[in-house]
Amino acid sequence: MDLDLARDWLQSHLRAPVPVDGRRSDITAHVWNWFNAYKMWEANDTFLKAFKQKRLCITQRPDEDNVTDTLKTQYAMSALGSTVAKSPKIDVPGVTYTVGVESLATRMNPANYSGVNEQGIKHKYALGLFDLSASLLNPEFDTIKGQLRWSLTGPKALWRIVFIPLPKPQDVAMFDELNRFAKATKDPILLGIVKFIRHRMTRPKLAAAEDMGAGPYVWTPKDSVQKKIKYGFKSDEGVATDQTQHRVDTARQDYQKIIEAPKKILGRGEDKVVASNELTIALRQRDGKRFPIITQFDEGNNRFNFVGRNDYFRQPFIPDHWKGTQEIRQV
């Protein structure tokens, strides 16, 4: 089924003024129609299409995972198991944080987001599978390198450059509406389906036109006593700040607007981006093998060389002037 049509049908059924009990089978059927159509669309997504449609993100990662044995959260109001005053760093024993390229495959395995380990810590926390910080590439700029968040100097010159596409904003909003609908109705079948999809749909969680300084925070959601760890989710006495809530809403409703009005400064050569935007991404299982694309920047040739074999391009690299990329649509 066509993705746009499947989305429209699901949306109309969620908004129908009829009790859920009498139409559960219709709703679930349309949920699966939409999600199956989405996964088929995802499997056929391409680098150039995602870039031109303002859906392609870029993130810089060390080659190794750099696992931290004890998570040190940023400016949290409360720590797991105890309440503390505002503190710049809080140790959270048993919770790790992995940032390297090796953890990408781990993040894309749905099994790692269910259950707890022998210490009673969620597998997600124990494995350090928090959201990733990235930037949304702007196709109005001719080059990629100028849009990197960090300059390629020092140790970061050896970091991998990873390309990850996002869903269409309409499908991000569709998942959010479905999630809110399931929680509001408390329907166990719908809640189970949403959980299944959540582990298999890459999506933005926060989005801002500026550098958010995202990091792991511990907070207590409103009307709850259970403490959670959120990446980039700043709080004030356990409640998301207005700034963070705005970033959540932007990610859910239209993440692309963070690059609608890019700022430029005139240099002696080409124009440069003043400051990169930032998103946090929940990287999950993807259909198709094209993404994520892992590269290493080649300063001498001004291009992003593929790390490992890649059969989806006619050349073993992506040029910094990205419009010259020679991509194979199907393999």
Secondary structure as UniProt FT lines:
FT   HELIX           3..14
FT   HELIX           20..22
FT   HELIX           24..43
FT   HELIX           47..52
FT   TURN            53..54
FT   STRAND          56..61
FT   STRAND          68..79
FT   TURN            80..81
FT   STRAND          82..97
FT   HELIX           102..107
FT   HELIX           110..113
FT   TURN            118..119
FT   HELIX           123..127
FT   STRAND          132..136
FT   TURN            139..140
FT   HELIX           145..147
FT   HELIX           154..158
FT   STRAND          160..165
FT   HELIX           169..185
FT   HELIX           188..198
FT   TURN            199..200
FT   STRAND          203..208
FT   STRAND          216..219
FT   TURN            222..223
FT   STRAND          228..231
FT   STRAND          235..236
FT   TURN            237..238
FT   STRAND          239..240
FT   HELIX           242..254
FT   HELIX           255..259
FT   STRAND          264..265
FT   STRAND          272..273
FT   STRAND          278..282
FT   STRAND          293..298
FT   TURN            299..302
FT   STRAND          303..306
FT   TURN            311..312
FT   STRAND          317..319
FT   HELIX           322..324
//
